């Protein structure tokens, strides 16, 4: 296929841009709060709003590409993402920034699914391995790059723009992507596309919102009755969503979630581990980065570098993770969860014992260990989760894993943020807030490791990483 190398590069750059934007705001939150007068709930929604919108539209975005053409939908997503980034850089209130971040996430949810779909069309099955390998590497690199790029831009205060530069940087990149995509990315479609499920999207998003909103805004609002009513309504809306999905599946087979796969023990237990471990993944970055900047005076760049050892540890641990996955199977998931929990317990101990004397160097060892544990957990968990999934359901299973993993991250942000900012609002010291908030992280990883015992005894022969 003509221009497929150029098309692949364009698509990968778009995916990388999304991954960067999923974390780029973390290091800028203190600066955003100071400049816009944003309250803690608005700062949490600056992170969570992007991820909620992204996760909600991932599956629908893929179907839109199948129906209307992947290049066309990709260009629409990239254009919306670029415009939302521009408007975010103009934000004058916390609410305005949250709204634009939700739009960013929504358009990313439309844009990103076209990447893997287009790769599958452009490359034969035996050619896809290296491409998917690069995409997997970008997944790890993009999240870290967001912290470093965001920290560098805010610290450098380019042209006096401060935090606004983290959104403006997307504009020229987005414009170039749109032009290049129109020229070289094929506008492929599916021969038998699944129908859209707008009611399923609405009910699924409502379920997540009814949980995340009370956790992030409840303290700010003084925990009124309607906050508790939202939490109480969440399980009922979830039940309605499941019922609607069953009916949709029976009617035309185009339900958002592959409900039949939930009867597969390997898939359902692995999905539970995915969601709970994602709560841990989403919980620590917000409060650690906020703490080291506000309480210890770290620059945004130094704050980003503080988290970097986690990514380094995960990359260095890949050979070890492959070995433990092959030898231990589900037991490796338990080991990975316990290692991560121990690493953040170690982090809590250092934070509390060193106080204002804490530096980024003190956290290198425990956070590197956390990265090692992360990789040890992920490899066998993915293998076991997808091992018994039929080939024809692989796409739906992977999409469900990714979507619910993102939901878990949002819950982690909401839970840890509620603990950390709640303690600060009650007059507690930042050191007490961050150590209390990290208990969410420790608890999530312990639970994720324990849930490994519900997984079937699958020994990994060929470790497959899902991007």
N, C-alpha and C positions, 0 to 999 in steps of 0.2 A: 504494500500500500504506500502510495506516494506521500512523502512528508511525515510519515508516522513517527520518526525520531523527534522531529521538531514539535509535533503535536503532543507527544509524550512529555517532553520537557515543559511545555506550556502548562499542561495539566498538573504536573508535579509542582510547579511553581505556585499554582493556585492552591493546591492542597497545603503546601508549606506556609503560604500566607494565612490560611485559616488556622493552622496549628500555632503559628506565632501569635495570632490575635486572641487565641484562647487563653494565653498566659501573659500577654504583654502588659495588660493593665494591672497585674498584681503588684508590681513594684512601684506603680504610679499612684496607687490609692491614697497614701498619705498626702501627696501633693494635690491630688484632685480634691480631697476632702477640705484641705486648707484653702484652696482657690475658690471652690464653688460653695463652700459652707455645707457640703453634703453630710448627712447624718450617717451613722453606721449601717442602717438598713439600706440606704441608697448605694453605699459603697459595696455592700454584699450583692445587691442586685446588679451592679455593674459587671460582676463576674457571673452570677447565676443566671441573669436574664439572657446573656449570650448563649450559655450552654443549654438552657431550657428550650429556647427557640430552635437551636441547632438540632438537638435530639428529637424534638417533636416533628421536624420536617424532613429528617434524613430519609425515611422509607418513602414518603410521598415524593420527595425530590427525585429519587431513583425512578419512580413510576412516571413522573412527568417527562423525564428524559426518554423513557421507553416509548411513550405515546407521541410526543411532539418533536422529538429529535434531540439528541444529547448535546450537540453543539449549540442549538438554539437556546435550550434551557441553561446550559453552562454560561452563555453570554449574558442572559438575563440575570442569573445569579451573581456573576462577576460585576455587572453594572450596578445592581442594587447594593452589593457589598461595598463597592467603591463610593457610591453616593452616600450611603449611611456612614462610612468612615469620614467623609468630608463634613457632614453635618455634625458628627460627634466632636470633631475638632472645634466646632463653633459653639458647643454647649455652654450655656450660661447658668444652668441650674442642675442640681443632681437628678431631678426627674427627667429633664431633657436628655441628659447623658444616658440614663437607664433606657429610655425609649429608643434611642439610636443604637444602643448595644443590642437590644432585642431585635431590631431590624437587621443589624449586622449578622447576628446568629441565624435569623430566618433565611436570609439570602445565602449564607454559607451552607445551610442545610439543603438548599436547592442546588448549589454549585458543586459541592464536594462529591455527591454520589455519581456524578457524570465521569469522574476521573477513573474509578475502577471499571465502570461499565464500558467506557471508551477503550480502555486498555484491553479488555476481554474481546472486543470487536476487532481491534487493530492487530492483535498478536495471536498466533496459534497457541494451543494449550502448552506445547513443549517449549514455547518461547517466553512464557509469562513469568517463569520462576525468577530470573534476574530482575525483571521489572518490579515484581511484588517485593523482592528483597530490598530494592532501593526505596520503595514506598514505606516499607517497615522501618528502615533506617531514618527516613525523613520524619516519621511519627515521633521517634525519640528526640531527634535533633530539633524539630520545630518547637516543641514545648520549652526546651531549654533556651533556644534562641530567642523566644519571646521574652524571657526574663532578662537575658543579656542585652538584647536590642533595646527593650523598654528602659532598662536601667541606664544604659549608655546615653540614650536620647534625653531622658529627664535630667540626668546628672550634667550633661554637656549644655543643657538649656539652649539648644540650637536656635539662633535668631530670636532669642527671648520667648520662644513658644512654650517652653516648659513641657508639661504633660501632653499638650495638644499635638506635639510632633509625633507621638506614637500612633495617632490616627491619620495624620496628614501623609505619613510615609506610604500608606496604602494607595493613595490616589494616583501617582504616576505609575506605580506597578500595575494597578488595576486597569488603567487605560491601555497600557502596552499589552496586557493579557487579552483584553477584549479585541484589539486590532489583530493580534497574532492568531487568536482562536478563530476569528472569521476567515482568515486566510488559509489556515492549514488543518484545523481540527475537523474531521468528518462529521456530518450530521446524521449519524446512524440512528435507527429506530429498532424496536423489538418487533418481531413478526407476530408475537402473541402477547401483547402487554396486558398486565393486570389492570383492572379498573381502579380509579381513585376511591378513597374512603374518607371523605371529608368529615363525616360524623364521628368516625373512629379517631381521627386526628383531634377533633374538638374534645371528645370525652377523655382521651388520653392526656391531653394538655391540661384539662381541667383537674384531673386527678393529681397530677404533679403540682399544679398551682395551689390547690387546696392544702397541700402539705408544706410546700416551701414558703409560701407567703406568710402563714402564721409564725413559722420559725424565725424568719428574718425580720418581720415587722411587728410581731407580737409585743416585744419588750418596748419598742418605740411608742406603740399605741397604748401601753399600759395594761395589756392583756384584757381587753374588754370582752364581753360575752360573744360578740360576733367572730372574734378570733377563734375561740373555742368551738363555735358552731361550724366554722370552716373545717377545722380538724376532725370534728365529729362527722361531717358530711363526706369526707374523703373516701372512707371505705365503701360507702353506698354508691358513690359515683364510680369507683373502681369496679364494683359488682355490675353496675349498669354497662360499663365499658366491656367487661368480659362477656356479658350476655349479648351485647350488640356485635361483638367480634364473632361469636358463635353463629349468630344469624347471618352475618355477612359471608362467613365461610361456607355455610350451607347454601346460600343463595347463588353466589357466583365465584366462590373460591378466592376472593380478593381481600380478605381480612388483612389488617396491618400486621398482626402478630401470628406466627405459625403455631396456633394453639395445640395442634396435634403433637408437636414436638415436646410440649410440656409434660406429656405422659412418659417421655423417655427419661429415665432416671439420670443418665449421664448428662443430658442437656439441662434438665431442670436444676440438678444439684450444682453443676458447673456455673449456671447462670446466677444462682444464689451467691456463690463465692465471688463471682464477677461484680455483682452489685455491692456487696458488703465491703470488699477490698477497695472498690471505687470510692466508697464513703471515706475510707482512710486516705486515699489519694487526694481527695478534694479538700480535706480538712486542714492539713498542716501548713500549706503554703501561705494561705491568707493570713493566719495569725502570726506565723513566724516572721514573715516579711514585714508585716505591720509593726510587730514588736521591736525588731532590730532597728527599724527606722525611727519610730516614735520614742522609744524608751532609751535606746543606746546611741542614736544619732548616726546610724549608718547612712551612707548615700544610697540612692536607688540602685546604682550599679553594684555597690558592695553587697546590698541585700540580695540582688540576683545571683551574684557569685556565691553567696552563702548556701544557696539551694543547689548549686551546680554539682556537688559531689554525689547527689542521688543519681543523676544521669550518668556520671562517670562510673559509679559503682555498678549500675545496671548493664552498661556496655562491657565492662571488664569481666562481669560475672557470667556472660553468655556461655562460654565453654563449660563452666562449672554447672550452670543451670541445665545444659543439655545432658551432662553426665548424670546429675541427680534425677532428672526427669526419666531417663531410661532405666535407671537402677531402682528408683523408689516409687515411681508412679504417683498416686494420690498422696502418699506420705510426704513427697516433696512439697506439695501445696501446704500441708500442715507446717513443715519446717520453714517454708518461706514466710508464712503468716507470723510464726513465733519470732523469727529473726527480725522482721520489720517492727513488730511490737516491742521487742527488746531494744532495738535501735532508737526508737522514739522515747522509750522510758529512759534510756541513757541520755538522750537530748534533754529531757525534762530535768534530770538530775544535774546536768551541767548548767542549765539556765538558772536553776534555783541556787546552786552552790556558788557559782561565780558572779551572779548578779550583774552589776554594771561593768565588771571586768571581763565579761564574755566577749570573745572575738569570733570572727568567722572561722579562724583556724581551729578553734576548740571544737567546732561542729563537724570538721572534715571527716573524722573517723566514724562517728555514729551515723551521719547521713550517707556516707559511702556504704556502710553496712546495710542501711535501709534500701539502697539501690540494689545491692546484692540479693537481699531477701525478696525484693519486688520481682526480679527476673526468675529466681528459683520458684516463686509462686506461679507466675504467668504461664510458663511453658507447659507444665503438666496440666494446669487448669484448662488451657485452650485445647490441648490434645484430648483430654477426657470429655470435655463439653461437646466437641464436634466429631468425636470418633465414631459414633453410631448414627450420625445424621445422614440421611440419604443424600446422594449427590444432587438430586433435583431440588432439595430443600436447603442446600448449603448457603445460598445467597440470603434467603430469608432468616436462617439461623444466625449468620454473621451480622446481618443488619439489626436483629433483635439484641444480640450481645452488645454491639456498639451503642445502640440507643439506650438500653437500660444501664449500661456502664456510665454513660453521660448523666443519667438521672441520679445514679449513686453519687457521682461527684458533686452534683448540685446539693444533695442532701448533706454531704460532708461539709460543704461551704456554709450551709445554713446552720447546722448543728454547732460546729466549732465557732462560727461567728457569733451565734447567740450566746454561747458560754463566755467567750472572750469579751465582747462588747458589753454583755450584761454585767460582768464583774466590774468593768471600768465605770459603767454608769452608776453602779451602787457605791462608788467611791473606793473600790479595791485597787491595789497596785497592779501595773501592767504585768509584772513578773508572776503574780498570782493568776492573772487572766490567761496568760499564755500556757502556763503549766496545767491549769485546769482544762483549757481548750484542747491540749494535746492528749488528754485522757480519751477524747473522742477518737483520735487517731489510733491510740494503743488498743482501745476496746474493739474498734472495727477490725484491726488486723488479727487480734486474738480470735474473734468470732469467725472471720474468714478462714483462718487456719482450722478451727474446730469444725466448720462446715465441710472441710475436706473429707471428714470421716463418713459423710453421707454419699460421697462420690463412689462410683463403681471402681473396682480394682483394674484399671487400665494401665498397662505398661507402655510407655511411649516408644515406638520404634522409629518413627520419623517425626520429629518435632516440627509442628507447623505454627507459625506465629500469624495471627490474624491482625491485619493492619487496622 
